[in-house]
């Protein structure tokens, strides 16, 4: 069963997600073993936890969080070996919802963020099989990472580490080549026992959370859903501006101001929703 790869996936995860960190370039804030302070608080059923509480978190508790909140939600118990690990790593780094939606986009089914029968059927029928799908999925993940253009917490700050994590290749050539997520996923697809995987060694920025809120404005506005609800308002404003009366001009100015404010908050919602 695919879930048999979970112990191997956890070992690989702890290779990428090191000990405690709290770097400005990581939107996750205080983090240990890849578990952020907000995730730890939610797991414990409390409003918040301190940085010291994050530091004191045991590896056993981190493993429990991964099992409960990431493995299944990323499709780990349902997807084929290798692909399950690739989706799990993506889910830990960017959230299970994003990981599954990206997989669904690659296989060409409705992107609802949940692995169901339609997604599994598309996975089974993917041209070229699981190895090709793993490669295409990791390529799609890299495209998503490159779209995070925030200079402080996005690809400009963490892209080298993320690239090493996913591809195993250092853009600067300073770290030796390693399998990365893609290579280890392919090895697991060939042998789910994990006997041939290599535990990764990556720079600290490889563990930084890749959050869709760091998507640049241009990328957000390329999403059709960002424009749809505004179409009616824009059309109304255009009609009013075409008129000549003072009332029309006053209304048009008011609508234009409203559109500006509405667009600002709408873009925030699109970023938060991913």
N, C-alpha and C positions, 0 to 999 in steps of 0.2 A: 504494500500500500504506500501511497505517496507520503503519508505521515511518518513512515519509517525513516525519512530523510531529515526529520526535525532535529534529532540530536546533532547531526552533522551541520545542519544549517545554523544551529545555535553556536556551535564552535566557530564557524566561519564568521558569524555576526560579531562575536566578541573579539575577533581579530581586527575587524574594521572599527568597531565601537569600543574604544579603549576605556581607560579609567575616568576619573572625574575631570570635567572641563567646564569653563565658564568664560568663553571668549566672546569678544564684541562682534565678531563676524558670524557667530552662530546664533540664529534667531531663537533657538531652543532654550537659551539661558543656562542656568546650572543643570548639568547633565552628567550622569554616570552610566557606563555600559550602554550608552545610547538612549537611556531613559531620561526624559526631561523632568523638571520639577513639577510641571502641570500634569504630566502623565502619572507620576508617582503619587501626587495628591489624589487624583481621581481613583487610582487603584486602591488607595488606603481609605477612600471615602471621606476625605477631609477637604476643607476649602483651599488650603495651601500648605506647603512644606518649606522649611528653611534650607539654605544652601548646605548647612551642616548635616541636616537630615538626608539630603541627597548624597553627600559624601559618605555617610554611614550605611547606605543601602548595600545589602549583600548581593552577591552574584545570584544566589538562589532566588531572591525576590525579583531580580531583573528577569531571570528565566521564566518565572511564573507570569510576569507581566507580558512577556513576549508570547507565551503560550496562549494566554487568555485574551489579549487585546490586539495581537498582530498576526499570528500564524493563521488562524482560522479565517479572520476577516480579509486576509490577502489571498485566500483560496488555497492555503497550504494543505488542507485535508482532501482537496478535490483535484487539484492540478497534477499533471504527471511529474515524476521526479525530475529535478533540474529546473523546470519551469516554476515549480513550487518555491524553490529557494530564490530564484531571481525575483519573483513577485514579493516574497517575504522581505528580502533586502530592500527592495524599492519601497515597500510599505513602511518599514522602520525608518527609512530616510525621509520619506515624503508623505506618509500616511497611507493606510490600506486603500482608502477610497480612490486616491490618485493612482495608486499602483494598478488597481483593478480596471479603472476607467481607461488607462493607457493600454492595457492588455486588450480590452474590448475594442478599442479603436483600431489596434493592429489587426485583430482577427475579423473586424467588420461587423460587429453586432452592436445593439443599442447600449450606450454607455451609461449604465445606471449604478456602477460602482459595486455590484454584487455578482459573485460568480454563481451562475445558475446553469440550467440545462442548455440554454442556447449558447452561452459562452463555452461550455465544455464541448458541445458538438462542433463548434467552430474551431476550437483548439485541435480536436481529433482530426478534422478535415483540412487543417492548414497545409497549403502547398509546400512540399519540401519536408514536412514532418516537424517534430519537436525541435531538432537541432536548428533548423532554419528559423523557426518561430522564436527560439531563445535569442538568436542573433538579432532578428528584426525588433524584438521587444527591447533589448538592451540599446539598440540604436535609437528607438523611440524615446527611451528614458534619457539618453544623452541630449536629444533635441529639446526635451522638456527642461533639462538642467540648463542648457544654453539660453533658454528663454527667460531665465531668472536674472534680469539685468541690474538689479539693485547693486550699487557699487560697494555697499558696506556688508551686505549679508547674502548676496546672490552669487552668480557665476564669476564675476570679476574678482571676488574675494576668495571663493572656495572652489572655483572650477578645476584647478589643478588637482586638488585632493579628490574631488568627485570623479574626475576622469580616471585617476589611478584606481580608485575603488571599483568602478564599473568595468573599465577596459583592461586594467592591469598595466597600462602604458603611461609613463610619465611624459607629459608634453615637453618638459625641460630636459629629459634624459638623465636625470640625477639618480632616480630610483631604478633599481634593476627591474626588468620586465617580470611580471608574474601573471597568473591566470586571470585575476580580477573576478568580478561576479560572472561575467560572460563565460570565462574559461572554466570556472568551477561548476557553473550550471551545466555546461556541456558534459563535463566529467560525471556529474551526478546523473545526467540523462543516460549516459552509457553504463554507469554502475552506481546504483543508489546507495551502496554500502559506504561510499565516500572514501574508499581506500586510496584513491589517486588525487584527492583534492589537496590544495596547498593553503594553509592558513595565511591570510594576507598580512602584509606589513605596509601600512599606509601612513601618510602624514596626518597631523591632528585635524586639518580642515576636511579630511575625507569623511569625518563623522558629523560635520555640521548639517543641521536639518535643512533640507531643500524645500522651501515653502512657496506655494503658488502665489502668496501675497507679494513676493519679490519679483513677479513678472512685470516687465516694463510696460509703460502706457501704450506703446505701439502694438505690443503683442495682445494686450487686453482688448484694444479697439478692433483687432482683426477677428475677434470672436463675434459671430452673428448675433448671439444672445445679448451682446452689449448694446447693439443698436436697435433691435426690434422694438422694445417698449418706448424708445424715444422717437420713433418714426412719426407717430401721430402729432406729437408736440412740435416737431420740426416742420411738418407740413402746415400746421396751424399758424406757426410763426411766419412761415413764408407767405401764406395768404394774406395775413395782416400787414406785413411789410409792403405788399403789393398795392395796398390801398393808399388813399391820399388824405383821409380825414384825421383830425387831431386825436380823436378817440381811438382810431385804429393804431396810430403811432404809439399812444400811451400803452395800449394793451400789448402791442408788439414788444416794446421795451421791457414790460413786466414779464412777459413770457420768456424773452431771451435771458433775463436774469434768472428766472426759475429753471430754465434748461441748464444753465451753468451750474447752479447748485445741485440740481438733480443728477447731472452727469457725474459730478464729483462723488456723490454718495453712491451712485450706481456702480461706478468703477470700483469703489471700495468693496461693495458687496460681491462683485464678480471675482475680485482678487481673493476675498475670504472664502468664497465657495469653490475656488479652483477651477 
